[in-house]
Amino acid sequence: MTIDIDHFLNVLAEEVRNYQVPVVDLIAVQTKDPFRILVATILSARTKDEVTSKASAKLFKKAPDLKSLAKLSETELAKLIYPVGFYKNKAGYLAKLPAALKEFFNGKIPDDVESLTRLPGVGRKTANLVVAVAFNKPAICVDTHVHRIMNIWGYVKTKTPFETEMALRQKLPGKFWIGINSILVAFGQATCKPVRPCCDRCIIANQCPQIGVTPRKVPKTKDKAKSANGKSQRNAVKKLISWNVNGLRAIEKKGFTDIVYELDADTISLQEIKAMPEQLPESVKNLEGYEAYWYPAERKGYAGVCTYTRIKPLNVIYGMEIPEHDQEGRVLTWSLRIFSWSTPISPMPSTAC
Ligand code: SF4
C-alpha cells in the first residue's frame, strides 16, 4: 500500500491546527529569537512540553540572552531548569554554550546543521529543528514521532531517526521539510501516540497502512437496544461519574477521551467545562458511543456543564429559571432510569456546581 504523502500531510496540517502547539514552535512565534529557540530545543529533549515551557520561561527571566546566560553557574542553571529531563546534563551544556559560541562562531548562533552540531548538547535533531524553526531554512527534524509515524505509513523503512532523516531527504517534497516536525509531533502526541494510537478517531485511518500498530480499544455499548435516533443504548445506569474538569479544552490535550473510554461509565457529568461545544474538537463534541447535552455559560471560557450519556434521558431541563444563574451554565438536570427498576427516578438532579 503506497500512501499519498501530499494528501496525508495536508490533511494533518489542517487537523493539528486545533491541537496544542509544540513548545519550540510557540517560542519561535513569540520571540523569533534564535538564542531562545536553541536553548528551548536543548531543554525539550526527552521532556514534556508543559515542563519545557515552564523551565524555559523561568530561565529566560534570568537569562534573556547569551551575555546573561554566561553569568550563571552550572548549579544555578540546574536549579532554574529543574525538572526537565536530564537537567544536570543540560545545565552543563548550557554553562558551556556561551564560550563555545564565542570560540567557534563569534558569539552568533549558526544557521546550518553541521555548525550547530559542534555546540554542546546539540545533536542532529536539535540542529535541524533550530535551522528550520529559527532560520526558516530547509531542514528535516526527525524525532521519535516523525521516525515512528513515517515507518507506520510505510513511507520509509528505517531503523533509526538518522536513517529516516536521510531517507526523507531523498524523497520528501521540499515544501514539507520545515513543517513536518511540528505537524507530526502535534499529531503523534495527541492521536498517533507511541502506545495504542487512537486509530478510531484518526482522520486518515482509512488510508493508513498501520504497519506494526496495535490501536487502542474503544469500549462499545453492550446493550443492543436502540434509542429514538437509532444509536445503541443501554437501558439502565450502572456507573455514573461526576467530574470537575476545570477546562475541557485543557483536559482534552491531556487525553480526556482516552480517560473517558477507560472509565467506561454509562453517564459522565462534567462541571467547569469553560468552553462552547463549537470550540471543541469533533472527538470531544461528539464523543463516540455517547450522546452529549451541553449547557455552557454565556461568557466564553467560564463555568458551564455538560453530560455525556449512553442512555437516553427521560427528559432534560436546562437551567433553573433564574436568569442570573442560568447565564453561567450551572445546572443541567436530567432524568434517567437507574439499574433495572421499573419506575424511573424523576427528576434526577445532576450536573451542578
Ligand atoms: S490510523 Fe492509527 S496508526 Fe495510522 S496514522 Fe492514524 S493513529 Fe496513526
Boltz pocket constraint, residues with backbone or C-beta under 6 A from the ligand:
constraints:
  - pocket:
      binder: B
      contacts: [[A, 152], [A, 191], [A, 192], [A, 193], [A, 197], [A, 198], [A, 199], [A, 202], [A, 203], [A, 204], [A, 205], [A, 206], [A, 208], [A, 209], [A, 210], [A, 213], [A, 215]]
      max_distance: 6.0
